[in-house]
Amino acid sequence: MATTHEVIPEYTPPDFNRLGLAHAPVVQTAAAPKDGVLPKNYHATSNHPEYVHLGNGEWILARQSRMDSVMVLRGRELEVVEPRRVRAGDPVVLGRTENGEEGIYLHISGFEPLSEHFADKFSFRNRGTRETPFSRSYDELYQVLRHDRDTGYIVWVLGPAVAFDMDSRSAMQGLIESGYCHALLAGNALATHDLEAARFRTGLGQDIYTQAFQPMGHYNHLDIINEVRQRGSIPAAIEELNLRDGIMYACEKRGIPYVLAGSIRDDGPLPEVIGDTYQAQDAMRVHAKMATTVIAMATQLHSIAFGNMVPSYHVLDDGTVRPVFFYVVDMTEFCVDKLANRGSAQAVAILTNAQDFMVNLWNNLRG
């Protein structure tokens, strides 16, 4: 069995003496002029580890740094905050440089293996594409999930395609029931079609095994939404309708938290769907702060949104810094390319359909 260090790369913090930053300027702050408004020259954070200099060679790491937020420094306490959450008078960190010139240091190579330093500067096939064999990615993912099942926080971001197939839906249920999911993020569609499958054995009116259209099947997802709304909640509907399988059933059975974020296109929606965008964002950020592994599958906009919330690292209770693994499972490179373009360069693509991925994963992790 692989050791923790073989599964989770060790973090190498910056050596500020070697970098010539022992006597760098002390980081500066300025008071926010009003609620939700930042002072001039504020520092916008990335999703990489960022340090600020308090003086006398003392640098502290911002916990849970993420993109497009700011740092608020109160004494020796450094908090990363979304700009809309800043309050008048908050001491916001200032500076637009990243190499210590203003007491801020951005560290991008903490998890870089030693071999990276000896790699050729030019190489072919250095990004995951449709031509990439993903055997190594799968093997690493199996190890990471086995490790994080017991010691980490695994977050799934799912699109409805997972619920349209009997095998992938059953595989996701098995993974949840086996402890490989600590939180589920989705939209109205995933929950609706999963409950539709539990009630009618269809997904958007198609049989979830044969894919054959069922008579009047296009009513099924609307009917299940109506039945859930009549009962007031998903858990009440599961109980009263005697639904006994599926993704939502497994979440309720295991007490797994889920966030269903609404969209303009939603039918219904189900009672648990959060219609306010910023409330949904806040609910998702709770899990972004705890995530150690993320699997985002078959939902491009949701994957990109959550990718922008997730740090590239996680600070454990004992102060150990470890990477956050982010896997994007989709049929095309678009989603992972978009994430990379938005700063989430740690996203790893596995290009395949949701059904094949789920069945492969479950067959290797079950038992």
N, C-alpha and C positions, 0 to 999 in steps of 0.2 A: 504494500500500500504506500502511496506517495506521502511524503512528509509535508507538514504545513509549508515549509520554505520552498518545497518543490512546486506546490500548488499556488501559493501566494508569494509573489516576489518581495524580497526585502526592500525597504526604503532607505536610501542613503541621503541624509539631510545635507544641505549646503555647508561647506567649511568656510565660514565668513573670514577667518584669518587668511586662509589661502587665497581667497578672492580679493583680499585687500580691503575688506569692509569692516574691520574691527572698529574703525574710527569714522564710520560713515555718519552723515548727518542724522540727527534724531528726526523721526517722522513728525510731520506737522498736522494739526487738525484745525478745523474752523466750525463754528456753530451753524447748524442749518437755519436759514432765515425764517422758515415757516414750515408747517407740516407738509410733507411730500415734496419739498423743494430743497435742492442741494446747493451748497456753497460753490463759488467759482473754484475751478481747478480741482474738483473732487476726483478721487481715484476710483475708476470702475474695475471691478474684479473680474478674474477669469475663473475657469474651473480647475486650474492648476494650484498647487501649494503656493501660497503667498505669505511672506514674512514682513513684519515691520520692526524697525529699530527703535528701542525705547531708551537707548543711551548706554554707555559703558560696555559696549559689545553685546548687549542683551537683545536678541531678536526673538520675537514670538510668532508662532504660526497661526494663521487664521483658520479656525475650524470650519468645515463645511463651506469653503469658498465655492462660489458658483458664478456663472456668467451674468454680466450686466447688473450686478449689485454693488453696494458700497460697504466700506468698513467703518464702524463706529467704535472709537477707542475711549473707554472709560477707565482711567488708571492703567492697570495691566490687563484689563478685560477687553478682548477684541471680538466684536460681533459682526457678522456679515448680514446685511439687511437689504431688502428690496427698496428702491428709492421711494415707492409709494408708502412705505412703512416708517420712513424717517420722520421724526417729530422735531418741532422747533426747538433749537438749542442743543440738539444732539451733536457731539463732537465728531464730525465726519473727517476721515483721513484724506489728506490732500496729496496730490502728486500724479504726474502723467508718465513718469519714467519707471523702469522695471529692474534696473541693475544696481540699486543701492544709492543712486545719485540723490534721491530725496527720502532715503530711509525706507524704501520699499524694494523687496527682492522677489521676483517671480522665478520659481524653481521648476523646470520642466523635465529634468532628467533623473528624478529621484528613483524611479523604478526601472531605469534603463539597464539592461544586462551588460556585463562587461564586454561581451562579444560584439555589442553594437559599436564599440569604439574602434574595432578592428575591421569592420565591414567595409567593403568597397564603397567609394563615394557614388559610383554609378552602378545601377543594377536594373535588371528587368523584373517585371511582375511584382512590384512592391506595394500594390493595393489589391484588395479582394475584388475580383470581377467574375463574370460568368465562366471564365476559363480557369478559375482557381479550383484546385481540389481542396475540399474542406475537411478531409479526414483529421488533420491535426487540430483544427478548430473544434471539431466534435470531441476529440479525446480530451482536450483541455477543458471544454465545457463540462464534460462528465465529472472530471476531477474537482472543478470549482464548485459545482452544485453539490456534490457529496460533502465537500468541506463546509460550505455555507449553510447546508441544511441544518447543521447543529450549532454552528458558531457565527453565522452571518445573517443577512437579511436579504432575501431574494424577492425581487419585485418583477411581476409580469405585466407587460403592457400589450393588451390583446385587441385585435380586430375581430369582426364577426366570422371571418372565414374559418376560424378554429371550431366554431359551433356548427358549421354547415356539413361536416363530415362525421359519421358515427365514430370512426376510429380515432380521429384527432381529438374529438370531444371526450371520448372515453379516456384517452391518454392524458389529457389535461386534468380530468377528474382524478385519475390515479396519482398524478404528480402532486396535486393538492393534498390528497388524503395521505400521501407518503411523506409529507413534510417539506416538499420542494417549492413551496410558495408561501411567503410571509405576507404578501399584499398583492392585490390585483387592481390594476387601473384599466379602465375601458370606457366605452360610451354606452349609450342606450341600446345600440344595435347588438352588441355582444350579449348582453344580459337578456334582451328580448328574444333573440333567436335561440339562445341556449334554453330558455324556458319554453319556447315554442317546441323545441325538440323533445323536451321532457314531457310535454303535454300531448303533442300531436305526432311526434317522430318526424317532423319536417323542419326545413330551414327555408324560409321564404316560399313555403308551399311545396318544396321538393323533398321527397323521401331522403333522409340523411344517409341512407346506405345505397339505394339504387339510383338516387337523383331523379327518379321519375316524378313528374308533376302529379299532384293529388287533386281530385275534384274539389273545386272551391278553395284550394290550398292558399291562394293569395290573401284569404281572409285570416289565416291562422295567426300571423304575427300580431294583427290588430286585435284578434279575439283574446290572445293571451295578455296583451297589454291591458285590455278592458277588464279581464278577470283579476289581474293583479291590482289594478287601481280600485276595483270594487272592494277588495279585501284590505286595501290600505298599505300593504308592504309586500316585499318579496318573501320574507320568511313566513308571513301569514298565508300567502298564496301557496307556498311549497307545502305547508302543513295541511291546509284545507283541501287542496287539490290532490294531495297524496303523491306529489312529485318525488321520485326517489333516485334520480340520477342527474348527472350533468355538472357543469362548472359552478353555477350559482348554488346548487344543492351542496356541493362539496365545500364551498366557502362557508356556508351557513353551518354545516355539520361540524367543521373544524374550527369555527370562530375566526376565519381569516378576514381581515378588513378589506373592503373594496371601495373604490372611488369611481363612480360613474359620472363622467363629465358630459354635459349636454351640448348639443350643436343646433344650428338653424334647421337641419334636415330632420330632426327627431320626430317620430310618430309617438303620440301619447303625451309625454314620455312615461316611463315607469316611475313610481313614487320616489325612489331613491336617487334618481338622476338630479344632479345639481345644475340648475339652469343658469345661475349667475357665474359668469366666466371667472371672476376673481375669487369667488368662494371655492370654485372647483380647483383653481390654481393653488390656493392656500392648502386645500385638502391634499392635493398631490404632493406639495412641497414637504408635508410631514413625512411622507415615505421616501422622498428624494434625499432627505437628510440622513435617513437610516440605511439607505440601500448600500449593499456591498456587491450585489450582482443584479443586473437588469437584463431581462430578455424582452425585447420589443418586437412584436410580430404582426405582420399583415395589417398595419395601421400607420400610414406614413405621417400624417399630421400629428397624431398623438405621440408617435415615437420621437419626432423632431422636438415637439413641445417639451416632453419629459427629459429628453437629452439635454436641453438647454437649462434644466433645473438641477441636474445631477453633477456633483463634484467629480473630479477624476480620482479622488482619494477619499479615504475615510479614516478618522482618528478614533481608535478604540479607547475604551475606558482607561486602560493602563498607559495611554499616550502613544502606543504603537501606531504608525501610519501604514496603511495598506491601500492597494489600488481598488477602485470600483470597476468591476468588469461590466461592459455594456455590449450586448450582442443584438444585432439587428437582423431579423430573419424576414426576407422578402424575396420576391421574384426578380427584382431589378436592383441595379446599383444606386438608383436615385436617392433612396432614403439615407443610406450611409454617406453618400457624397454630400447631400444637403447638410447632414450633421457635421461632417468635416468642415464644410464651408462656413458653418455657424460656430465653429470652435470646438466641437466634440470629437477631436481627432482620435480619441481612444476607442470609438465605436468600431466593433468588428463585424463585418458582414458575413452572413451565411446565406447564400443565394439559392433558395429552393422554395417549394410551396409549403404552406403551413401543415398540410396533412402528412407529407413525408417527414418533415422535421419532427413533428410531435410523436409520430409512431417510432421513429428512430430513437429519439430521446428516451421515451418510456421503455422501449425494449432493452435499453442499456442500463436503466436506473432501477427498474422494478425488481422486487425481491430482495 
